[in-house]
Amino acid sequence: MTLVFFGATGHLFTRKIFPALASFPSGDLENLSILAIGRRFTTQSEYINFLSTLHPNAGAILKQIEYLQADAREEDFLSKLTPHLNTQEVLFYLATLPSVYPDILKQIHRWRVNTPTGSIRIALEKPFGQDATSFVELEKNLQNTFPEEEIFYVDHYLGKSTVLSLIVLKAENLFMEKLLSREYLQEVRIAVCETEGVEEREAFYEETGAIRDIFQNHILQLLTLFAIDIPPLCEEDKRECQRFQQKVAEEKVRLLEMVRLPEAQKIFLGQYEGYRQEVNNSHSHTETLVSTTLFIDSPRWRNVPFRILTGKKMAEKRSFIEAVFHSVVPSPNRLSIEIQPEERIDLFINVKTPSMDFASTMAKLNFSYFGTFGAKSPEAYQKILYDFIHRDRTLFPNSRFIRQSWKITDELRQKIEQHKIIPTPYPPHTLRAEDFFILNQSERNPG
Ligand SMILES: NC(=O)c1ccc[n+]([C@@H]2O[C@H](COP(=O)([O-])OP(=O)(O)OC[C@H]3O[C@@H](n4cnc5c(N)ncnc54)[C@H](OP(=O)(O)O)[C@@H]3O)[C@@H](O)[C@H]2O)c1
């Protein structure tokens, strides 16, 4: 098997993908040749020096990497690439800017037409278009040359362990599956809060904004994984597992089709102070924060508000899903699934304090990956690569999901435009998720 990385000199490959490759247990990638394609280095040793300076403890994986200097837009690209490819199974990972994708895909197609080959797979990094129309364009482009089963759209957020554990939590804890419904829940909160600003991605971000950058993919992925009816999980039977993956994918799309957007008054946009100077546009109306509420018109979720928040330059880096239960007391029970930076599941319950009366307080039943297993779970990209290599599609959105998520995103953006909702400035590093999902004091810092 050959794993070919386009964009192997870029930010994503060197900061995220390569460390994930390096952290595979020794032997796991033994039978794999890795071909790294970039333009800026001429020789193998220059490239390996560059990687090993960035990652001094990378170890044996460096010996497995072969570097190829090649430009996908040049005529002689294919003649440079072909000698490096195994004809049995080739996996292409596109970690370049999306504007280069069409050229790379054309080259892969040309190679394939001329080479009797076993199987290929192609992984693409987001963004998958800028709206439903441009995604359909990309999809058409792909479908003309590659069948859908060869395409893997990457949303690395789904490789995070707590996101995965959502599946197990629901599939293997029947009481949880039953409790997560309108009968027991008053609302669900989903937050992806970042402390970073736009950093070097100014031009990209100014065109994109928080709704397209995070809401369209990570938030809608989290929402669907949390809200779908999960079929029973199986581990051994391969065929069953494929059916499981397919069922999860279908359920996610079905659920997205039932998502209802809120009235315009329930949409709040923010822009951190200083953003306009960073992107050099004194009139920018690009949102760096969005807070809104969605509903899912299904029997399980009808009228349960799904409160959504994502923002840059917030006071803390924190992503979570929280289910808030109906309650007879002012502090409702909550199930909190923390995705990052800590991977935890907390259940907040009311307990009696050590007193003579019935005084109560909120306490936390806690599970943390590190606390329980004494080890950090694999990095998201390790899981993504593992599944890509093993052809497991559970964590890769299919094109129907992406199309539907763009449809919702486009409708949300149209509503914003129609109602002329513009971002409110906020001071950097001051806002917390709690400021949007108001909790009373006793809930804030339970012991
Ligand atoms: N950075 C992240 O954390 C992140 C997170 C999620 C998704 N993504 C997505 O991942 C993709 C890559 O992002 P990035 O931040 O890594 O970008 P980047 O740092 O600008 O890297 C782009 C890479 O593409 C290569 N490249 C450009 N044109 C090429 C061509 N014609 N032929 C062959 N190679 C070419 C560059 O090679 P040379 O530089 O050697 O010329 C470089 O290796 C984007 O789609 C981005 O949206 C990035």
The ligand as a Gaussian input file, in Angstrom:
#p B3LYP/6-31G(d) Opt

LIG

0 1
 N       -3.776000      24.223000       8.755000
 C       -4.732000      23.620000       9.423000
 O       -4.688000      23.471000      10.659000
 C       -5.944000      23.053000       8.693000
 C       -6.992000      22.495000       9.442000
 C       -8.082000      21.915000       8.759000
 C       -8.105000      21.906000       7.380000
 N       -7.088000      22.485000       6.665000
 C       -7.134000      22.419000       5.198000
 O       -5.996000      21.705000       4.737000
 C       -5.556000      22.192000       3.478000
 C       -4.102000      22.626000       3.554000
 O       -3.954000      23.683000       4.487000
 P       -2.526000      24.186000       5.002000
 O       -2.821000      25.105000       6.114000
 O       -1.604000      23.047000       5.234000
 O       -2.003000      25.027000       3.715000
 P       -0.491000      25.470000       3.384000
 O        0.345000      25.548000       4.615000
 O       -0.604000      26.684000       2.528000
 O        0.082000      24.275000       2.511000
 C       -0.288000      24.064000       1.182000
 C        0.493000      22.881000       0.633000
 O        0.078000      22.643000      -0.695000
 C        1.252000      22.525000      -1.532000
 N        0.915000      22.967000      -2.877000
 C        0.365000      24.148000      -3.262000
 N        0.207000      24.178000      -4.601000
 C        0.661000      22.991000      -5.072000
 C        0.777000      22.432000      -6.374000
 N        0.404000      23.097000      -7.459000
 N        1.291000      21.198000      -6.493000
 C        1.698000      20.485000      -5.404000
 N        1.618000      20.969000      -4.158000
 C        1.110000      22.202000      -4.001000
 C        2.258000      23.442000      -0.850000
 O        3.556000      23.113000      -1.293000
 P        4.794000      24.166000      -1.168000
 O        4.499000      25.052000       0.006000
 O        5.976000      23.291000      -0.960000
 O        4.819000      24.948000      -2.408000
 C        2.010000      23.085000       0.605000
 O        2.623000      21.867000       0.919000
 C       -6.527000      23.320000       3.157000
 O       -7.555000      22.788000       2.360000
 C       -7.049000      23.755000       4.504000
 O       -8.309000      24.366000       4.416000
 C       -6.006000      23.034000       7.303000

